[in-house]
């Protein structure tokens, strides 16, 4: 399933899914309206990210919009859903590094510094994004996905890269 044709196709298809969800959304529900059933549905939308080209955040945000949540709430819950995955992934890397895998010549100092910088930049981007979507649609992100898909199709079609 790691074929780049699939990735390019899903980048394009999911841009259209997000566009449809963004246009169709009733945007009436807030985080306080979240039910266990909606939480399960969010999880199923998140699982779509197993398909290359479907982003985890794009899937959960689209799912939230389809369920009637506001843009801000759908995005906020999407980022909250990322926390366990990020910590689990980071924890796995720490275990690997502590066991001597993948460290090479890199010590703990650069790893800690890189982690702190990544956290700060990630936090800043999320803060900006949350403010952005209060007054904007997801159109710029859909355009990005479409252009990326078309670029990937062009590179694959001309044989510049292999699938």
N, C-alpha and C positions, 0 to 999 in steps of 0.2 A: 504493500500500500504506500510505500515511500517513493512512488514514481512521480516525477515532477509534472507530468501531464495531469495527474490527479490533483496535485497541489495547486497548479494554475487554474484548473477547472473549479475547484472548491473556493479559491480566492474570489473568483468571479461570481459563482453561484451564491456564496454567502454574502457578498456585497449586496446582491439583489434581495436576499432574505432580510438583511439588516435594513435596507431601504424600505422594503414593504412594511416591516415591523415599525419602523420609525414613523411612517406615514399613517399607518392604521391604528397606532396606539391611542387608547382612550386617555391615558396618563391621569388616572384618577386615584390609584392606590399609592399609599406611602408605606414606609418600612413597618409602621405599626399595624398595617393590614396583612402582613405576611403570615401565612398559615403553614402548617406542617405540609399540607398537600402542595402548596406553592414551592416550599423548600425542596421537596422531592422533584418537582418539575424543573426547578432551577438546576438541580443536580443532573437531570437527564440532558438538559441543554448543555451543561458543562461537559458531559461525556462526549458530545459531538466533536470536541477538540481532539479526540483520538484520531479523527480523520485529518490527514495533512491538508493544510490550507484553511481549516476552520479554527479560528482563534478561540481560546477559552473565554476570554472576556467578551469577544463578539458574540459568541453563542449564548452566554448567560445574559448579556444585555438585550439581545434580540428576544430571548425567552421572556425576560421580565417585561419588555414592551408588549409582547403578545398577551401576557397575562394581565395587562392593564396598569402596570406600574409606571410612575413618572420616569423620565429620562434620568433624573438625578438619583432616584431610588434604585432603579435598575443598575445603574453604574456603581453606586455605593455598595449594593449587595454583591455585585460581581467582584469588586475588589476585596470585600470581606471573605468571599469564597476562595480567593487566591491565597489567603494567609496560611491555611493548613498545608496546601500544596507547596508553597514557597519554603515554609519551615521544614517540611519533610524532605524536600530536595536538598536544602542546605544542610540539614542534619545528616543525610546520607553522604554528602560530600565531606563533611567533617569526619565521619567515621572512616571513610576511605583514606583521607589524608592522614588521620591518626594512625591508621594501619600501614602507612607507607606507600599507598597507591597514589599515583598521579601528582606527587609533589615535585618531583624532579629536584631542581636546585632551589625551588621557591620555599621559603620558610613561612612561619605563621605570621610574621609581621606584615608582609605584603598582602597576604590573604585577608587579614583583619582590616587593613587600610582599604583594600578594594571593596570589602563588604560594607564598610561604613559609607564610603563614597556612593556605592550602588544604592544603598538605603536612602541616603539624602537626595540623590537625583530622582530616584523612584518616587519618593514622597512629594518632591516638588512638582513632578510631572502629574501625579495623581491630583494634587491640590489645584493645579492649573486646569486640568481636564474637568474636574468637578465644577469649577467656576464657568468654564467654557460652555458646558452642556446646559447650564441654566438658561442660557439665552440663544443657543444655537442647536441645530439638528446634527445628526451624525453624517451629513453629506460629505464633509471633507475626508472623513475616514473611508467612506464608500468609494469616493473618487480615487483615493490612494490605493485601495484594494483592487479596483478595476485597472488602474494603470500598471500596478505591479503584475497582475495576471496577464495583461496584454504584453508587457515586456517579457515576461517569462515564456509566453506562447511564441513570441518572435524569436527569442534565443533558442528555444527548442526546435521551432520550425526551420530555422536556418542552419541547424546543426552546430551552433556555437557552443551549446552545452548539451550533454546527453541526459536523457530522462533517468 
